């Protein structure tokens, strides 16, 4: 009797397990981490999707990271030039060439990366792949192409300079980073000055130095046959001679100044004072606590029930809003708190932010707050189109790029990430808040009409 009941119980348990596994598979990006291929020395990541749309992309280490003060902005100009540097576009422009295909394409330069991508119907895959590969490996551009794009970049930089906030962003980079290129990443005035001096020759030198095999990750998200993709990619890269590695070494640590400092920027016409508080951390992609950064950031300052806004807005009426977010790259992680307030409330706002962080580095959050952030995260997953070529790319791209040349990569599937996120507890949240908001390495930059007397030793 006991044995029989036990068997039934096990069957029921097994059925539940199977059902749970089925449900998990329904929301996952694969059961296993996709394989990173190496074809002719280039890293290739193929992300299969049941889709008639294909996304082809190349991501690179670089951006402003590889620059110096005297070359600041050269990566941004090169990004503009390369998007139109395919030999098949030479009779027209690439935008005119692609018009009838109905594709979407763009390029981006950030503080640590460059990204080039094109997305369209899979029927046009051959052309899309050829466009990305050839512009990344063997671009064709002229002095007139450079002159045209210099005008575009000049207009873009002037748009940023029209906004007084550029000074705040620039000062944050200068005071936060040790790497020279990163220090000037938001100095649009310096980039505008350098822009005038950049020639085709200088762009080619920069391209040949940094667009190397060990800096590049090609990503293809598609419903097309994998073997066909590899054959085509191999054919396009087979004859190209390219330097395997650049001479500039990427430092995994030492990118941050780690100073405890407050910096004031005068802005006589400002109506409010804008405040940015930065906490640099040696926390890298997929390390302990990495998976919980976004959730803990939203607990600290997300909606009106977040720790900061429940006090600064609802209780004290000092601010309209505040944000807390993190950025992780090969240097580590920076957690930012951004807020704006009336001049008379600057000191009070800063003091309260640190008091709140200090309080919750010792005190656990409520059960409701923990449930809220977990359920919001899951709701975001359920609302996303998990079969889109863009969503799978967004999930895996940075995981692979920032570990591109690591022997032992820590890459997770969506199911694994959900498990890690679900493991967040009230005690773990307290530990993460304590780790993040370490005032030994804290930078405060504020911009407005009024300068305050603030003792950093008191926080």
Secondary structure in CASP SS format (residue, H / E / C, confidence):
PFRMAT SS
TARGET T0000
AUTHOR 0000-0000-0000
METHOD secondary structure of the structure
MODEL  1
X C 1.00
X H 1.00
X H 1.00
X H 1.00
X H 1.00
X H 1.00
X H 1.00
X H 1.00
X H 1.00
X H 1.00
X H 1.00
X H 1.00
X H 1.00
X H 1.00
X H 1.00
X H 1.00
X H 1.00
X H 1.00
X H 1.00
X H 1.00
X H 1.00
X H 1.00
X H 1.00
X H 1.00
X H 1.00
X H 1.00
X C 1.00
X C 1.00
X C 1.00
X C 1.00
X C 1.00
X C 1.00
X C 1.00
X C 1.00
X C 1.00
X E 1.00
X E 1.00
X E 1.00
X E 1.00
X C 1.00
X C 1.00
X E 1.00
X E 1.00
X E 1.00
X E 1.00
X E 1.00
X E 1.00
X E 1.00
X C 1.00
X C 1.00
X C 1.00
X C 1.00
X E 1.00
X E 1.00
X E 1.00
X E 1.00
X E 1.00
X E 1.00
X E 1.00
X E 1.00
X E 1.00
X C 1.00
X H 1.00
X H 1.00
X H 1.00
X H 1.00
X C 1.00
X C 1.00
X H 1.00
X H 1.00
X H 1.00
X C 1.00
X C 1.00
X H 1.00
X H 1.00
X H 1.00
X H 1.00
X H 1.00
X H 1.00
X H 1.00
X H 1.00
X H 1.00
X C 1.00
X C 1.00
X C 1.00
X C 1.00
X H 1.00
X H 1.00
X H 1.00
X C 1.00
X C 1.00
X C 1.00
X C 1.00
X H 1.00
X H 1.00
X H 1.00
X H 1.00
X H 1.00
X H 1.00
X H 1.00
X H 1.00
X C 1.00
X C 1.00
X E 1.00
X E 1.00
X E 1.00
X E 1.00
X E 1.00
X E 1.00
X C 1.00
X C 1.00
X C 1.00
X E 1.00
X E 1.00
X E 1.00
X E 1.00
X E 1.00
X E 1.00
X E 1.00
X E 1.00
X E 1.00
X H 1.00
X H 1.00
X H 1.00
X H 1.00
X H 1.00
X H 1.00
X H 1.00
X H 1.00
X H 1.00
X H 1.00
X H 1.00
X H 1.00
X H 1.00
X H 1.00
X H 1.00
X H 1.00
X C 1.00
X C 1.00
X C 1.00
X C 1.00
X C 1.00
X H 1.00
X H 1.00
X H 1.00
X H 1.00
X H 1.00
X H 1.00
X H 1.00
X H 1.00
X H 1.00
X H 1.00
X H 1.00
X H 1.00
X H 1.00
X H 1.00
X H 1.00
X H 1.00
X H 1.00
X H 1.00
X H 1.00
X C 1.00
X C 1.00
X C 1.00
X H 1.00
X H 1.00
X H 1.00
X H 1.00
X H 1.00
X H 1.00
X H 1.00
X H 1.00
X H 1.00
X H 1.00
X H 1.00
X H 1.00
X E 1.00
X C 1.00
X C 1.00
X H 1.00
X H 1.00
X H 1.00
X H 1.00
X C 1.00
X C 1.00
X C 1.00
X C 1.00
X H 1.00
X H 1.00
X H 1.00
X H 1.00
X H 1.00
X H 1.00
X H 1.00
X H 1.00
X C 1.00
X C 1.00
X C 1.00
X C 1.00
X H 1.00
X H 1.00
X H 1.00
X H 1.00
X H 1.00
X H 1.00
X H 1.00
X H 1.00
X H 1.00
X H 1.00
X H 1.00
X C 1.00
X C 1.00
X H 1.00
X H 1.00
X H 1.00
X E 1.00
X E 1.00
X E 1.00
X E 1.00
X E 1.00
X E 1.00
X E 1.00
X C 1.00
X C 1.00
X C 1.00
X H 1.00
X H 1.00
X H 1.00
X H 1.00
X H 1.00
X H 1.00
X H 1.00
X H 1.00
X H 1.00
X H 1.00
X H 1.00
X H 1.00
X C 1.00
X C 1.00
X C 1.00
X C 1.00
X C 1.00
X C 1.00
X C 1.00
X C 1.00
X C 1.00
X C 1.00
X C 1.00
X C 1.00
X C 1.00
X C 1.00
X C 1.00
X C 1.00
X C 1.00
X C 1.00
X E 1.00
X C 1.00
X C 1.00
X C 1.00
X C 1.00
X E 1.00
X E 1.00
X E 1.00
X E 1.00
X E 1.00
X E 1.00
X C 1.00
X C 1.00
X C 1.00
X C 1.00
X C 1.00
X C 1.00
X E 1.00
X E 1.00
X E 1.00
X E 1.00
X E 1.00
X E 1.00
X E 1.00
X E 1.00
X E 1.00
X C 1.00
X C 1.00
X C 1.00
X C 1.00
X C 1.00
X C 1.00
X C 1.00
X C 1.00
X H 1.00
X H 1.00
X H 1.00
X H 1.00
X H 1.00
X H 1.00
X H 1.00
X H 1.00
X H 1.00
X H 1.00
X H 1.00
X C 1.00
X C 1.00
X C 1.00
X C 1.00
X C 1.00
X C 1.00
X H 1.00
X H 1.00
X H 1.00
X H 1.00
X H 1.00
X H 1.00
X H 1.00
X H 1.00
X H 1.00
X C 1.00
X C 1.00
X C 1.00
X E 1.00
X E 1.00
X E 1.00
X E 1.00
X E 1.00
X E 1.00
X E 1.00
X E 1.00
X E 1.00
X E 1.00
X E 1.00
X C 1.00
X C 1.00
X E 1.00
X E 1.00
X E 1.00
X E 1.00
X E 1.00
X E 1.00
X E 1.00
X E 1.00
X E 1.00
X E 1.00
X C 1.00
X H 1.00
X H 1.00
X H 1.00
X H 1.00
X H 1.00
X H 1.00
X H 1.00
X H 1.00
X H 1.00
X H 1.00
X H 1.00
X H 1.00
X H 1.00
X H 1.00
X H 1.00
X H 1.00
X H 1.00
X H 1.00
X C 1.00
X C 1.00
X C 1.00
X C 1.00
X C 1.00
X C 1.00
X H 1.00
X H 1.00
X H 1.00
X H 1.00
X H 1.00
X H 1.00
X H 1.00
X H 1.00
X H 1.00
X H 1.00
X H 1.00
X H 1.00
X H 1.00
X H 1.00
X H 1.00
X H 1.00
X H 1.00
X C 1.00
X C 1.00
X C 1.00
X C 1.00
X C 1.00
X H 1.00
X H 1.00
X H 1.00
X H 1.00
X H 1.00
X H 1.00
X H 1.00
X H 1.00
X H 1.00
X H 1.00
X H 1.00
X H 1.00
X H 1.00
X C 1.00
X C 1.00
X C 1.00
X C 1.00
X C 1.00
X C 1.00
X C 1.00
X C 1.00
X C 1.00
X C 1.00
X C 1.00
X C 1.00
X H 1.00
X H 1.00
X H 1.00
X H 1.00
X H 1.00
X H 1.00
X H 1.00
X H 1.00
X H 1.00
X C 1.00
X C 1.00
X C 1.00
X H 1.00
X H 1.00
X H 1.00
X H 1.00
X H 1.00
X H 1.00
X H 1.00
X H 1.00
X H 1.00
X H 1.00
X H 1.00
X C 1.00
X C 1.00
X H 1.00
X H 1.00
X H 1.00
X C 1.00
X E 1.00
X E 1.00
X E 1.00
X E 1.00
X E 1.00
X E 1.00
X C 1.00
X C 1.00
X C 1.00
X C 1.00
X C 1.00
X C 1.00
X C 1.00
X H 1.00
X H 1.00
X H 1.00
X C 1.00
END
